[in-house]
């Protein structure tokens, strides 16, 4: 599942051009995230995985992501984009806001799922 964190976080934070289709995911990773096995990622499935990913990245379990914790998953550009207040820490609220925006951007037809 740790590999899935890398894949999804890379796709999510790369924006809509990189996250155009779920087909870009490795089949086993999709199955782990696509809990109802319909071949699509709903917002609820994406949010559940995002929650899991945050917890996996938050090594010290303090509810924030420092650059060192995020480095294996995010490049500096995406870290800075997520750190909306510029304090060099991504809070849970900042992370959730960025993930919400990324899902919305990737959901080009507005149907509430990534296909």
N, C-alpha and C positions, 0 to 999 in steps of 0.2 A: 504494500500500500504506500510505502514511503516513495517509491518510484512514481506512483500516481500523483503524489503531491507535486513533484517536480514538473510533471507533464501538465497538469491542470493549472498550476500557478503560472507556468510559462505562457500557456495559452490565454489565461484570463487577463494577466497583466500586460500582455502584448497587444491587447485591443482587438477590435472587430476583424481586422484583416487576418489575424492569425487564428482567431477562434471562430471562423466562419462555419465550420461543420464539426460535429462530434466525430465524424469519420476520421478526423486527424488523430484521435486517441487510439491507443493500443486497445484491442478488443477486451482483454482481461481487465484493464483499468476501467473501461466503460462499464463493464458488467458489475464491477465493484461499486461504482457510483450510481449507476442507473438501477435504483432499487426496485422499480416495478418492471424492469426488463422490457421496456417498450422501444428501446433504441434511441431514445431522446433524453436530454437532460432538462427536467423541469426546473423552475426557479427553486422549488422546495428541495429537490435533490442537489442542486448546485449549492444552495445555502447550507445544507447539511454537510456537504463535502468541504465547503469553505470553512465551516466551524471546525471540522476535524483538522484541516490543513493548518489553521491558525494554532490550534493546540499542539500540533506536531512541531511547528516552527518555534513556538514559545518555550525554548529549552529551560529557562529558569522559572517558568510558570508564574511570571509577575503580571500577566495580562497585557504586555506590550511586546513589540518586536524591535530589538535593537538591530543595527546594521549587521553585526556579526551573526545574529540568529537568522536574519533574512537572506544573507549573502548566498547560501547554497540554492536558494529558490528564486531570488529576484536580483536583477542587476541594479546598479546604483540609480539609474534613470527611473526605474519602476518603484524603487524604494522612495525616492524623493517625491515622485508623483503621489504616492500613497500618504506620505508624511505632510498632510495639508497645512499644518501649523509650523512646519520647519524646525521642530525641536529635536530632530535626529532620532526620533522614536516613533514607531507606528502604533498608535493606540488601537484598541479593539474597535472603537467607533470609526476611526480613520480607515482601518482595514475593511470593515463592513461596508462603509460608504463606497470605497473603491471597488469592492467586489460587486456591489449592487450596480454601480455605474457600468462596470465591465460586462455584466450579464445583459443589462439593458442595451448596450451598444452592440453586443453580439447577436441579440435577438432581433434581427433585422425586420422580420415580418410582424413583430409584436405579439406573437401567439403564446408567449410565456414559456417557451422551450427552445433549446438549442438542438438543431437537427443536422 
